[in-house]
Amino acid sequence: MTKAKDSPEDGVRSPVVYRLAVGILRCILFFGARVRVNREAELPEGACIVASNHISHFDPPLISGSFRRKFRRDIDWLAMQDLFAHPASKRFFEGANVIPVNRGGGDRTSLRVALRRLAAGRVVGIFPEGGIRDGESSILNGAPMKAGAALLASMAQAPIVPMVIVGSDRLYNKRRWFPGRRATVWIGIGPAFFPLPDRAETEKRLAQEIVALRDRLIARYGLTAADLPHPPKERMSEA
């Protein structure tokens, strides 16, 4: 049986839905956040893998919006399959070229889709921590990452663009959405690097790059411990 022409397993949808969604979310997030982007290098031409730490549900639209503004490129995010459970959300995320992932393990379908997207010269986004993390469970504090980013880069022989995001967790606090109370979000985009022969070394290099980006944001913007990631519940209760 022939699959639908616009099936996300075979290709990508029109960028209209993605860019409309990112544009709308950027407008909404404008009321809660001001974004500062520290771009340290140009983006490689063609396929690449964006890999960032993950501290809030606001990270994908914030990163995607910054990426489109800085590089005029769209990101095809890998995201948990639960987001596709409802027909309306399934239609939206498929239209935004999001790749569903079964986090139960052994999901070869999402890997194949991501590899096809990279073969087509697209940008694939992944959060190698496997979910929202802070404190000791974050790669910013030495926690191990999932193998997905290094595996994907190794199989596709595509460069990895390390990124770090800080401050988006403050958007869990409803006070940040009041006039004059916007949170500042800092995003660091580092130089791309190609996967190393040993995947474990690629993971180590990626973790080091993300931590180094965090440190450079701290130095450049004078960030304090209060600016660095906190659990959502703590952010919700802040004055």
C-alpha angles and dihedrals in degrees: 000000000000115000122230112279093236096043110141087228091063103035145324134294125241111289090234095089093044095049093043090051093047091047093051093046091048090054091049094045090049088076092057106030146037111203126215116192123196106195112188100180144010119269117257115253114254126000123013140152120237111209122185141163114257123224106152146012087253094066100089097054092041093051094041092050092049091046093052091047095048102035107014089234131127124226123223101209126209106224138171116279091235089079088067095054097101118061092231095049091043090055092047097048093044088051089051089053093243113164113224117226128197101220091197087089137253095063102160094163094067090046092053092048092049091049091052091050090052091046086056090056097254132142115250119198125209137172102216093197088071094232144357109325137176138164117011092351092062126093085228086072099041102273116148120256131223118266096241101097095046092043093050093047092048094050095044096035086224125149120254120228108206117214138177130199125197130178102026090107088071088070088076086074109086090210088070089068093059118102111276094012101090118150121233115235120197123203124188121197115193134196116284121248133191121243116269122234090255112060091207089058090049090054091048092049092048092050091049092049093050093049091047090051089052090051092050091051089052091051096043099045100028094242120185134204088269090063095052123089119299130177113276092243090057091050092049092057097047116118 
